[in-house]
Amino acid sequence: MERIWQEINRIPLVVMELLLGFALFWLGQLAYQKLFRRMNLNLQLFVRDNSAVPE
């Protein structure tokens, strides 16, 4: 029974680690887009009709 309570007490730590991982991933993705994405997506998709540009 003690082992079960130990595992239950770890749940908040696991949830916090998952949230931190998603937050860091999101920040990294945002930073990458700001630093390396120099094109105007609407211009590429609709004016130049470039279907190779990912959405």
N, C-alpha and C positions, 0 to 999 in steps of 0.2 A: 504493500500500500504506500509505503514511503517513496518508492521509486516512481509511482504514478504522480504523486504530488510534485516531485522534482521535475518531471517532464512538463507538467502543467505550468509550473512556475517559469519555465523557459520560454513559453509562448510569447510573452511581450518582447523578449529579447530578439526572437526570431522575426517577429513582425517589424520591429524597429530596423533590423538589418536589411530586410527586404525593402522597406520604404527608403532607407538611405541609399541602397543600391539603385533603385529606380530614379531617385532624385539626382544622384551623380551621373547616371546615364543620360538623363534629360538635360542636365547642365552641359555635359560634354557635347551632346548633339546640337544644342543651341549655339555653343561656342564654335563648333565646326561650321555650322551654317553661316554664322556671322563672319568668320574669317575666310572661308574658302568658297563661298557661293557668291560669285561676282556677277551673275547674270540675272536679268529680269525674267522671271518665269512666265509671266503673262505675255511678254513680248515674244518669247521663244515659242510658246504654245499656240497663240492665237494669231499673231501678225506674221510670223515666219513659218507657221504650221510645221514645227519641228516635232515629229512624233517620237523622236529618240530621247527627248527630255523626260526624265521620270517625274511622276507627280509627287 
